[in-house]
Amino acid sequence: MRDQIRRASVSVMSNIAEGFESKTQPQFIKYLGYAKASAGEVRSQLYVTRDLEYISENDFKKAFTLVERASGQIARFIAYLESHPKSRQVREGFDTYEV
């Protein structure tokens, strides 16, 4: 179970990176969708580990909150890119990213 969660977590990061390096914004959005789906897989696996009592309720809540936050950020990024199809720069706080 631990390995499955790790693989899905790495898949989130890998898909974001792969999409970032893609040639077009629609491809980037597609890979962000894959990343969001992998975050959903992590959430699902966390439910299983909690239900089987492999982790405590407190650990479940901490991990679930993190993955839920990441999934929400990905969703907002997708929405931003879809609403700004010609955008090539994104800002979050003090960080600026070239798209």
C-alpha positions in Angstrom: 0.0 0.0 0.0 2.8 2.4 0.9 4.5 1.8 -2.4 1.3 2.4 -4.3 0.8 5.7 -2.6 4.4 6.6 -3.3 4.1 5.8 -7.0 0.9 7.8 -7.3 2.5 10.7 -5.5 5.5 10.7 -7.8 3.2 10.5 -10.7 1.6 13.8 -9.7 5.0 15.5 -9.8 6.1 13.7 -12.9 3.0 14.6 -14.9 3.3 18.3 -13.9 7.0 18.3 -15.0 6.3 16.4 -18.3 3.4 18.8 -19.1 5.5 21.8 -18.3 8.1 20.6 -20.8 5.5 19.9 -23.5 5.3 22.1 -26.6 1.8 23.4 -26.3 -0.5 24.8 -23.6 -3.3 22.2 -24.4 -0.7 19.4 -23.8 0.3 21.0 -20.5 -3.3 21.1 -19.5 -3.7 17.4 -20.4 -0.8 16.4 -18.2 -2.1 18.6 -15.4 -5.3 16.5 -15.7 -3.2 13.3 -15.4 -1.5 14.8 -12.3 -4.9 15.7 -10.7 -6.1 12.1 -11.4 -3.0 10.7 -9.7 -3.8 13.0 -6.7 -7.2 11.4 -6.7 -5.6 8.0 -6.6 -3.5 9.0 -3.6 -6.7 10.1 -1.8 -8.4 6.8 -2.6 -5.4 4.8 -1.3 -5.3 6.9 1.9 -9.0 6.0 2.5 -8.1 2.3 2.1 -5.1 2.6 4.5 -7.3 4.3 7.1 -10.1 1.8 6.7 -7.7 -1.1 7.2 -6.2 0.8 10.2 -2.7 0.9 8.7 -2.5 4.6 9.7 -3.9 6.6 12.4 -6.8 9.0 11.9 -4.5 11.9 12.6 -1.9 10.8 10.0 -4.8 10.2 7.5 -6.0 13.8 8.1 -2.6 15.3 7.6 -1.8 13.4 4.4 -5.3 13.8 3.0 -5.2 17.6 3.6 -1.9 17.9 1.8 -3.1 15.9 -1.3 -6.4 17.7 -1.3 -4.6 21.0 -1.3 -2.3 19.9 -4.1 -5.3 18.7 -6.2 -7.1 22.0 -5.7 -4.0 24.0 -6.8 -3.8 21.8 -9.9 -7.5 22.4 -10.6 -7.2 26.1 -10.2 -4.1 26.1 -12.5 -6.0 24.2 -15.2 -8.9 26.7 -14.9 -6.5 29.6 -15.2 -4.8 28.2 -18.2 -8.1 27.4 -19.9 -9.4 30.9 -19.3 -6.1 32.5 -20.5 -5.2 30.4 -23.6 -2.4 32.8 -24.7 -0.9 33.3 -21.3 2.7 32.3 -21.0 3.4 33.5 -17.4 1.8 32.5 -14.1 2.3 34.2 -10.7 1.7 32.7 -7.3 2.8 34.9 -4.4 6.3 36.1 -5.2 7.1 33.3 -7.6 6.7 33.7 -11.4 6.6 30.7 -13.7 7.0 30.7 -17.5 4.4 28.5 -19.2 
